[in-house]
Every structure is written in C-alpha cells, then in structure tokens.
Amino acid sequence: MKLYVILSIILCFSCTIHAQIINNDPIIEFGPKNLKMDEPFTISVVVPDVENRPSVTFPEIAGLEKRSKSATSAINTVGGKKVVVQTISQQYFALKQGTYNIEPFFITVNGVKIKSEELTVVYSPGSVSNPDVAVQDDVTVVPESDNNGEDIFLSVGTNKKSVFMREGFALGMSLYVAENAPVQMDFYQVNTQLQAILKKLRPVGCWEENVGIEEIIKHRITIGGRKYTAYNLYQAQFFPMTLQDIVFPSVTLDMLVGGGKTGEGKVIKSFRSKAIKIVVKPLPPHPLKDQIAVGEYGLVERLSSKMVYPGESIRYLFRIEGRGNIAAIPMPEIATNSAFDFYPPDVSRVIKRSSQYVTGEKSFDYFVVPRQDGTFPLGRYFQWIYFNPRTAKYDTLISQQTLQVKGEDYKLGNISLHGSAGLYDNLERLDSSQEYFDFKQILKDVTNAVVILLLITMVWIFRK
C-alpha cells in the first residue's frame, strides 16, 4: 500500500512539474515539397527564447545540392517581456527532376542533434510556379578576365561597385576549383586562417549583418564556358556608416595541394585574391540626411477602430517593411498636438539575413487617445522619411488611415439607442478598491503549493 501511494505521489509530482515547463526545444520545419526545378527545397530550424544566433549544421542530402542559407531573428514584446525566436534556413536544389525519398536525418543545433521525420520531395520540370517562394542565389563573384582559365583561384567579390552611405552591399569570399583540374586538394587549418582573413576583410565604420557559416558549402558554377566548383568561405552584408570609400585588401588562403589523381606528396600552396574597392557616395542634400534610413521600404498599417469617442483608446500599428538595415530603422517622429495623446509604442522587429540582402520589418504599435471630436487623417501625424538608393531620391511613407472621433452629442444619442460601449463609460460606478487578479500568477502559486505538499507527504510516508 505504501509503495502504491509513493508511486502515485511521484507520478503526480512529475505531471505537476511538467505542466510548469515551457517547451523551448528546437523545431524542424519544411518548405513546400512539390517543386519546379528552379525552386529550392527549404529546411528550417526554429529555436525559441535564444538571444544569440544558434550554430546549426544541416545534413547532406543525396541528389540535392546545398545553396543559400539564411538567418531570421524575430523580437516581440508580449506582456512586457521580450520574446526572441531564431530561425535558420538552408536551401537545397535538385540536380535533376524526380522523386526524392529522404530518410530521417539529424540536424546539429548548438552541438545537440535533433532528428527529422521521413519525407518525400518531388521535383518536376518547368519554371517557378509559386511567386511567393523566394529564390535567393548566392553572391555571384565574376572573376576578372585574367582569372579565367586558371585551375584554382581565390576570389573576394561584391554585388555592387558603389553604394550610398548606409546602403547595404553583399560581400562573398569563395575558392574556385575547376572540375577537370589535375590536382587533389584539401583545406589546411581553415578555421585559423579564416579568423585572420576576416580581421583584414571586415571594414571599419560598417554595420555588419552575416548569416554565419558553420560549414563550407560548395556548388557548381560555369565561368567562361568552364565548369568550376565554388567553395563559399564567407558571406555578409555591410552598411557603410561613414563617408569614406571601402577597400578590401588582397588576402591569402593556404591549401594542401598534390599532383595527380592519387594526391600523393601534398604541399602547402597559397592562393591570393585581388584587392577590390567600394565607392561610398554621399546622400543628396536634405535637412535629415544624417538621421534617416536608407533602403527600399513600404508601409503596412492597422487601426483597431475607425470611429471612437473622445477619451476612448485605440491601437494603431505602423509597420515598416522592406530591404535595408532593419535593425537601425528609427522610430517615426510625431509632433506634439492638442487632438491626441500618443503613448510610446511597443516595438517589434523581424530581420532575415541572406547572402544577397537583409530584409524584414519593424513595427511600432501605438496606444492612442483622442481628445476632441472631428475627422482626422492620420497622415497629418504619421510620416516617415527615408532615402531610396534604387531611385536615388528621398521618399515618405504616409499613413492612409482616417480616424473619426464623435462628440458628446453623438455619444449620448448612441447610448440611448444601443447602450454603453465606451472604454470609460460608467467609470464613476467602478469600485477601485477591488483587487486585480492575475490568474496566471495564481495558477503558478497553486502549482508550487501542490508540489510542496507532495514533497511533505512523501517525507512523512518515508519517516513512517
């Protein structure tokens, strides 16, 4: 009987503890499984409640070739608490059409292996059928003419030769090996070498956003009619914050190289990249040119109600989304006025870093209380100026919402017909002495009390 009671207590104790634990384990997610030949199959790992970007190593899949990798971080405020979710995604492209039966595999997340389910991916001929599937190509480094024809060469390249101040550009470093090169080659102390190389390459006065490369990913590319295998060693986005040109110096990578197919007698051979220069252009004259964001942006907005009474609160969402340095997007400036009380917004952001671009969104969720009646286009109060580098012009995101604030006469008439619906209606009748109940905290306290009671009961049983 005593054993039965002890087992029951242990079971109840375990269930109680389990109810308090929030599952923050990484989750594997898959993209669409019916694809065209030029669409990527995407595997993502979602890691909740992690401030720093996790280290994720994706598997090799037979018949599929790894390509671009992206890292997305989402930061939201829920109940006054910051919630961070990291998502790391890997794209795979098919070498030929057909059905791929993928056995369960392991993905390593911060040194811990998590297992996937078995799945089937079908690739059919044709072009992209789903325009919502974003195909992100790796940074295309076009070697200089005197590199064409070489069996092996190291290249550091960018996707732009000149940028405006605070405009982003992509940087990539890759080693190119011709498929018919008559040599065998291995990487030599690559992590140590990369640390020294990146110290030279990372420019001073630039904001860096990188995907993070935990493994060297290779893919095939044709240069000057010759087929090469490109080994991606580094990819990042940079945003120049000062008005000075950026020079990426020549860097050297040592490799173990041996002649012939057997690769015997390997020696260390150095491969050197060419220095490149990025011209940084000033922004055109503007009173706010040193403060505004640079990029390609659009506006998404949402108003909780388009008709309110004076003193009734509403929520207004002003979301900026697009391509650029999302983390550095400044808050809209709202001029002081007598018509509204605007309270500091809740700020959230989502940033996706890929080999070519930094995209995402930054949201400002305002608490608004109108003071007087009238019709108010919110474009009077919510405007956000930025510089578009594609058009080389300044642009403004302006609210298109209109708020109607009804006066006391309308409110009284509406109350007589439909009853009270305002936030502050019958406020004088409320009993402010009543205690506010936090049910989540009460549930937590009760659970803790049950745990303590179970422990005391177990000790008492053992003492008997």
PALO-166801 format. One line per field, with one value per residue (C-alpha): z, y, x; residue number from 1; residue in three letters. Coordinates in steps of 0.001 Angstrom, whole numbers, plus 500000, padded with zeros to 6 digits. Example, Ala and Ser with C-alpha at 12.3 -4.5 7.8 and 13.67 -1.06 7.14 Angstrom:
% residues 2
pz: c(507800	507140)
py: c(495500	498940)
px: c(512300	513670)
num: c(1	2)
residuo: c(ala	ser)
***
This chain:
% residues 464
pz: c(500000	500921	497603	495702	497485	496806	493105	492864	494507	492171	489134	490305	491148	487663	485950	488057	487228	483538	483483	484527	481946	478673	475720	474146	472144	468522	465893	462334	459640	455909	452943	450024	448857	445295	443403	439987	439006	439788	443162	446414	448972	452338	455723	458706	462377	464747	468102	470600	473520	472376	472264	470281	466885	467272	465412	463022	460759	458080	456532	453074	451061	448167	444832	446303	446383	449251	448226	450085	453838	455754	459385	460711	464170	465466	468582	470041	473318	474923	478260	478846	478250	475268	473250	470786	468137	465873	462557	460467	456964	454355	450686	448560	444766	442780	440318	438198	438226	440001	443357	446322	449292	452173	455147	458690	459330	462153	462378	464887	466860	469253	469422	470107	467457	466665	464425	461479	460084	456842	453861	450081	447787	444144	441508	438169	435063	434494	435990	439348	439814	443207	443165	446983	447100	447281	445442	446947	444887	446403	445865	442252	442051	438481	438327	436438	432901	433821	436261	433514	432592	435932	437547	441106	442343	445405	444815	447071	445383	445986	444269	443920	442990	444583	447270	449055	452688	454815	451721	452001	449787	449828	450224	449459	449528	447600	446371	442774	441613	438008	437762	435415	437412	437514	441273	444588	447257	450944	453252	455698	459181	457613	460844	461977	458536	458237	461547	460332	456889	458271	460510	457321	455331	457847	457122	459850	460091	458669	460191	459519	459114	458316	458002	459718	458038	460240	457249	453824	451236	447650	444460	440747	438540	434938	434252	430719	429496	432046	434956	438467	441996	444230	447974	449882	452778	453911	453185	454786	454245	455093	455579	455486	458304	457387	454168	453077	450374	451444	450312	450746	450666	448939	451194	451031	451658	452081	450762	450728	447063	445489	441877	440017	440950	443971	445633	446904	448101	449003	449703	451019	448207	448621	446636	446682	445974	444340	446236	445482	446238	447039	446390	449096	447821	449991	450212	448383	450448	452956	456486	457903	455660	458636	460502	458034	456947	453537	451712	449840	452188	452248	454856	456448	458943	461034	463097	465782	465196	462715	464885	468584	471218	472858	475652	474187	473493	470240	468875	465738	464072	461857	460271	458020	455864	453014	452260	454206	457658	459533	462981	462529	461389	463506	465164	463415	464931	465946	466535	469756	469133	471019	469261	470503	473233	471613	474053	473401	471113	471602	469150	467450	464532	462197	460375	457660	456674	453426	451118	448949	451119	454562	454596	457268	459143	462156	463840	466093	467942	469399	472137	471051	472968	471092	472995	470717	468091	464369	461330	461420	458549	460417	457615	459423	462325	460979	458297	457880	455531	454001	451081	448276	446733	443697	442617	444306	445798	449178	449783	452556	453991	454916	456798	454656	457628	458754	462295	463073	466612	467540	470070	473230	471447	469225	472175	474300	471428	470720	474361	474482	471470	471877	475395	476564	474692	475527	477453	480154	480301	483891	485189	488293	489191	489272	492654	492533	495842	494172	493850	490395	489917	487946	487127	485623	488817	490947	488914	489328	493100	493451	491445	493647	496745	495416	494760	498302	499733	497725	498998	502608	502155	500674	503578	506073	504416	504437	508119	508973)
py: c(500000	502366	501652	502388	505727	506654	505824	507878	510842	510586	510432	513425	515300	514654	515812	518961	519827	519052	521438	524307	523633	525586	523580	525603	522736	523446	522544	521359	522824	522052	524195	523066	519506	519729	521949	523036	522555	526139	526223	525459	522867	524583	523060	525404	525087	527277	527941	529900	532012	532316	535735	534706	533066	529298	527253	524928	522270	520899	517431	516453	515011	512672	514200	517686	520473	522941	526574	529701	529878	532496	533507	535231	536747	537895	540055	540815	542202	540070	541194	543441	540556	540345	537149	536158	533445	532464	530665	529231	528014	526021	525805	522702	522493	519307	518160	516509	516102	513210	511973	512106	509892	511417	509168	510614	512659	514631	518390	519650	522711	524157	520761	518882	516563	516658	514102	514818	512854	510907	512859	512864	515785	515851	517965	518428	520298	523930	527369	528734	528193	529886	533539	533603	531197	533455	532086	533581	532980	533086	536101	535796	536630	537292	536875	539324	538366	537257	534711	532916	529708	529188	525809	527182	530737	532642	535476	538157	539869	542199	542626	546413	548639	551795	552476	555407	555948	553427	551417	547694	545586	541903	540546	536966	535039	531759	529342	528169	524799	523671	520299	518952	520366	517714	518123	516800	519433	519655	522577	523373	524817	526602	527968	529559	531013	532397	534229	536015	536723	538179	540558	542040	541996	543428	547177	549797	552038	549499	547756	544007	541511	537965	534597	532703	529811	526745	524631	525205	524851	524056	524489	524286	527323	527970	530705	531473	528201	526172	524336	525083	524043	527101	526702	529508	530584	533815	535841	539050	542288	545602	549053	551911	554357	556880	558719	557028	554513	550889	548898	545143	544148	541143	538086	534685	531199	528232	524824	521334	520528	517317	516346	513605	511644	509978	513303	511983	514333	517211	520587	523889	526262	529818	531354	535122	537240	540650	543858	545499	548915	550109	553786	555310	558198	560941	561322	564325	567471	567123	568529	564973	563211	562207	560616	558879	555243	554111	551251	550159	550234	550037	550699	548323	549873	548760	550727	548879	551076	553851	555511	556372	558841	561435	559722	556235	554416	552709	550892	551974	549810	551487	548755	549485	546553	546029	545775	547583	547863	546838	546963	550644	551869	554941	555482	557839	561309	562582	566296	567367	568253	569026	566484	563236	561668	559320	556950	555345	552326	548658	547903	544540	543506	540610	540522	537995	537797	536030	536007	538821	541003	541955	542137	542255	544546	546834	547525	550383	549651	552888	553441	556492	558502	561281	564475	566143	565251	565565	563720	563205	561831	560114	561154	564505	562800	559660	560256	558519	559822	557566	557532	555020	554128	552489	555750	557951	560020	560715	559259	559373	556688	558426	556909	556438	555795	558233	558302	559671	560957	561504	564198	564031	564639	561611	559576	560365	559584	556346	555317	555837	553552	550928	551162	552000	550740	553247	552340	554940	554676	554303	554779	556510	553371	551133	550086	550901	549109	545724	543748	542853	539105	537799	534331	533155	534046	532445	529224	529226	529778	526977	524618	525424	524821	521407	520497	521463	519494	516408	516664	516952	513954	511858	512718	511834	508437	507565	508558	506101)
px: c(500000	502813	504579	501368	500984	504628	504314	501130	502847	505837	503548	501546	504758	506159	502961	502890	506487	505900	502932	505204	507907	507719	508985	511795	513282	514303	511720	512399	510158	509995	509048	506848	507590	506205	508618	509812	513448	514469	512703	514541	513516	513927	514692	514398	515239	513214	514877	512717	513904	517538	519224	522301	522100	522460	525049	523190	524707	522387	522776	523934	521017	521712	520701	520228	522796	523113	522911	521936	521492	519506	519067	515943	515554	512166	511888	508457	507178	504458	503056	506061	508503	510832	510382	513117	512817	515720	515119	517967	517079	519008	518040	518563	518319	517761	520413	517732	513959	512301	511036	513413	512644	514582	515265	515162	518302	519930	520498	523052	521906	524498	526146	522892	521429	517713	516049	513782	510887	510973	509665	509306	510175	509054	510835	509093	510328	509383	509874	508764	505028	504725	505878	505777	508739	511780	514774	517916	521035	524470	526690	527835	531506	532501	536286	538456	539390	542903	541440	539568	541303	543049	542507	542227	541801	540554	538103	536636	533689	530770	527427	527900	530832	529421	526814	525267	526111	524145	523151	523837	526063	526968	530488	531466	534730	534980	537593	537061	538359	537948	536195	538896	541815	544618	545210	543954	543399	542426	541721	544508	543770	540814	539262	542516	543117	539583	539862	542989	541487	538258	540207	541637	538403	535938	535876	535984	532928	530469	527454	527763	524929	526074	524385	527176	528943	529450	530430	531935	529185	530098	528116	528751	529222	530271	532850	533933	532468	534456	532838	534054	533172	532840	533544	531812	534028	532356	529210	527985	526098	527752	526240	528806	528088	530799	531531	534738	535499	535962	538987	539078	542763	544243	544114	545804	544429	546798	545695	547208	547725	549044	549581	547758	544683	546307	547139	550474	553172	550874	552436	551091	550209	548927	546080	545697	542623	542653	542015	538679	537216	533684	532942	530720	528589	527049	523291	521763	521141	518307	517786	517577	520099	522296	519379	517081	517196	518444	516740	513615	510647	506861	504181	501668	499266	496325	493800	491813	488754	487980	485344	485780	484617	486874	488784	488324	491587	492575	495639	497472	500131	502746	504903	507878	508969	511395	515101	517812	519328	516171	517785	518712	515264	514419	511055	508590	508643	505204	504745	503044	499404	496224	493993	495599	497665	500216	501891	505309	504837	505616	508413	508983	511149	511879	515236	516103	519761	520674	523685	522317	520073	518891	515087	512411	510091	509974	506632	505542	502281	500881	498299	496246	493644	491766	490974	488422	485853	486361	487673	491437	493568	496416	498760	498960	500729	502414	505035	508382	511078	513744	516178	515630	519038	517415	515739	518380	515548	514000	510562	507967	505703	502441	499523	496404	494097	491387	490013	486561	486072	482425	481482	479375	476033	476532	477744	474678	472312	474119	473964	470177	469741	472385	473703	477189	480208	482949	486074	485441	481644	480266	483790	482435	480493	483523	484873	488585	489107	488568	491764	493084	493510	496480	495182	498482	500331	497598	497864	501634	501371	498808	501027	504017	501919	500850	504494	505489	502542	503561	507143	505959	503648	506455	508807	506069	505467	509163	509500	506711)
num: c(1	2	3	4	5	6	7	8	9	10	11	12	13	14	15	16	17	18	19	20	21	22	23	24	25	26	27	28	29	30	31	32	33	34	35	36	37	38	39	40	41	42	43	44	45	46	47	48	49	50	51	52	53	54	55	56	57	58	59	60	61	62	63	64	65	66	67	68	69	70	71	72	73	74	75	76	77	78	79	80	81	82	83	84	85	86	87	88	89	90	91	92	93	94	95	96	97	98	99	100	101	102	103	104	105	106	107	108	109	110	111	112	113	114	115	116	117	118	119	120	121	122	123	124	125	126	127	128	129	130	131	132	133	134	135	136	137	138	139	140	141	142	143	144	145	146	147	148	149	150	151	152	153	154	155	156	157	158	159	160	161	162	163	164	165	166	167	168	169	170	171	172	173	174	175	176	177	178	179	180	181	182	183	184	185	186	187	188	189	190	191	192	193	194	195	196	197	198	199	200	201	202	203	204	205	206	207	208	209	210	211	212	213	214	215	216	217	218	219	220	221	222	223	224	225	226	227	228	229	230	231	232	233	234	235	236	237	238	239	240	241	242	243	244	245	246	247	248	249	250	251	252	253	254	255	256	257	258	259	260	261	262	263	264	265	266	267	268	269	270	271	272	273	274	275	276	277	278	279	280	281	282	283	284	285	286	287	288	289	290	291	292	293	294	295	296	297	298	299	300	301	302	303	304	305	306	307	308	309	310	311	312	313	314	315	316	317	318	319	320	321	322	323	324	325	326	327	328	329	330	331	332	333	334	335	336	337	338	339	340	341	342	343	344	345	346	347	348	349	350	351	352	353	354	355	356	357	358	359	360	361	362	363	364	365	366	367	368	369	370	371	372	373	374	375	376	377	378	379	380	381	382	383	384	385	386	387	388	389	390	391	392	393	394	395	396	397	398	399	400	401	402	403	404	405	406	407	408	409	410	411	412	413	414	415	416	417	418	419	420	421	422	423	424	425	426	427	428	429	430	431	432	433	434	435	436	437	438	439	440	441	442	443	444	445	446	447	448	449	450	451	452	453	454	455	456	457	458	459	460	461	462	463	464)
residuo: c(met	lys	leu	tyr	val	ile	leu	ser	ile	ile	leu	cys	phe	ser	cys	thr	ile	his	ala	gln	ile	ile	asn	asn	asp	pro	ile	ile	glu	phe	gly	pro	lys	asn	leu	lys	met	asp	glu	pro	phe	thr	ile	ser	val	val	val	pro	asp	val	glu	asn	arg	pro	ser	val	thr	phe	pro	glu	ile	ala	gly	leu	glu	lys	arg	ser	lys	ser	ala	thr	ser	ala	ile	asn	thr	val	gly	gly	lys	lys	val	val	val	gln	thr	ile	ser	gln	gln	tyr	phe	ala	leu	lys	gln	gly	thr	tyr	asn	ile	glu	pro	phe	phe	ile	thr	val	asn	gly	val	lys	ile	lys	ser	glu	glu	leu	thr	val	val	tyr	ser	pro	gly	ser	val	ser	asn	pro	asp	val	ala	val	gln	asp	asp	val	thr	val	val	pro	glu	ser	asp	asn	asn	gly	glu	asp	ile	phe	leu	ser	val	gly	thr	asn	lys	lys	ser	val	phe	met	arg	glu	gly	phe	ala	leu	gly	met	ser	leu	tyr	val	ala	glu	asn	ala	pro	val	gln	met	asp	phe	tyr	gln	val	asn	thr	gln	leu	gln	ala	ile	leu	lys	lys	leu	arg	pro	val	gly	cys	trp	glu	glu	asn	val	gly	ile	glu	glu	ile	ile	lys	his	arg	ile	thr	ile	gly	gly	arg	lys	tyr	thr	ala	tyr	asn	leu	tyr	gln	ala	gln	phe	phe	pro	met	thr	leu	gln	asp	ile	val	phe	pro	ser	val	thr	leu	asp	met	leu	val	gly	gly	gly	lys	thr	gly	glu	gly	lys	val	ile	lys	ser	phe	arg	ser	lys	ala	ile	lys	ile	val	val	lys	pro	leu	pro	pro	his	pro	leu	lys	asp	gln	ile	ala	val	gly	glu	tyr	gly	leu	val	glu	arg	leu	ser	ser	lys	met	val	tyr	pro	gly	glu	ser	ile	arg	tyr	leu	phe	arg	ile	glu	gly	arg	gly	asn	ile	ala	ala	ile	pro	met	pro	glu	ile	ala	thr	asn	ser	ala	phe	asp	phe	tyr	pro	pro	asp	val	ser	arg	val	ile	lys	arg	ser	ser	gln	tyr	val	thr	gly	glu	lys	ser	phe	asp	tyr	phe	val	val	pro	arg	gln	asp	gly	thr	phe	pro	leu	gly	arg	tyr	phe	gln	trp	ile	tyr	phe	asn	pro	arg	thr	ala	lys	tyr	asp	thr	leu	ile	ser	gln	gln	thr	leu	gln	val	lys	gly	glu	asp	tyr	lys	leu	gly	asn	ile	ser	leu	his	gly	ser	ala	gly	leu	tyr	asp	asn	leu	glu	arg	leu	asp	ser	ser	gln	glu	tyr	phe	asp	phe	lys	gln	ile	leu	lys	asp	val	thr	asn	ala	val	val	ile	leu	leu	leu	ile	thr	met	val	trp	ile	phe	arg	lys)
***
